[in-house]
Amino acid sequence: ASPLMWAVAVGSRPLDTSKMEEFSGMPAKADNLDALLAGLQDSDDSFDEETDVISDADLNGPHTDDLARRLVEHKAKTIRRIRRFRRQKKRLKVALANYKEKEKQYVNEMDAHMDEVELSEQALAKRIEQLTAENAELREQNEIQTQTNQDLSDKLAETTKQCGGNESRGQFL
């Protein structure tokens, strides 16, 4: 078998994942989106700098054991990247679900708060209405009392005048 065929055959076997797992640099449970995104950026940097790139010229040239080894290594790196991206995708989905849940809770809390504010506003409006009616009633009673006091004061002045006139007549007689 040619070296290229050997590389394809070896690369198609199930790989030992315990040796291939790489730490992605991401926190296991991201409580904060910034930490999660920072972990993604850090882990991406190490894979973007591939030193052994296989060119088309290498693939079209003679098939050597070195080329086969490089192809196997490239396939293993690609599989690690795919697995790493899948782990990141799962973590991002979990983080997104957490943020959606937090948003849902926040919206529910705001709705409840707005309901409380509305009820409080209605109670205060009703209380203002009651106090306004009570104030109007008290003003009316005050006006009536003021008028009654004025009438009584006028009557007292007239009675005092009459008493004074009666006393002078009584002394005259």
C-alpha positions, 0 to 999 in steps of 0.5 A: 500500500502506498503511504497515502493509502496508509495515511487514509487507512490509519486516519479512518480508525477510531482515535484514542480521544483521551490523548487527543482532548485538549483544554480549550481554555474556557471556564467550565461554567461561564457565569459571565459572558465576557469570561466566556468570550475571552476563553474562546479568543484565547483558545482560538489563537493556538489553532490559528497558527498552524506551522505545518500547512499541507499545500496543493503542491505537496498533495500533487507531488510524490506520496511519501511517508512524511506526507502521510504522517503530516496528513494524519497529524493534520486530520488529528488536529482538525478532529481536535478542533471540531471537538473543541468547537463542539464543546464551545458550542455546547457551552455557548448554548448553555450560557445563552440559555442561562442568559435567556432564563435570566432575561425571562426572570427579569421581565417577569420581575419587571412585570410584577413590579409594574403591576405593583406600581399600577396598584399603588398608583390606583390606591394613591389616586383613590386616596387623593380623590377621597382627600379632595372630597373630604377637603371640599366638604370641610371647606363647605362646613367651614364656610357654613360655620363662618356664616353662622358665626357672622350671623350670631355676631350680628345678632349679638351686636343687635341684642347688645344694642337693644339691651343698651336701649332698654336699659336707658329707657328703664333708667328714664322711667 
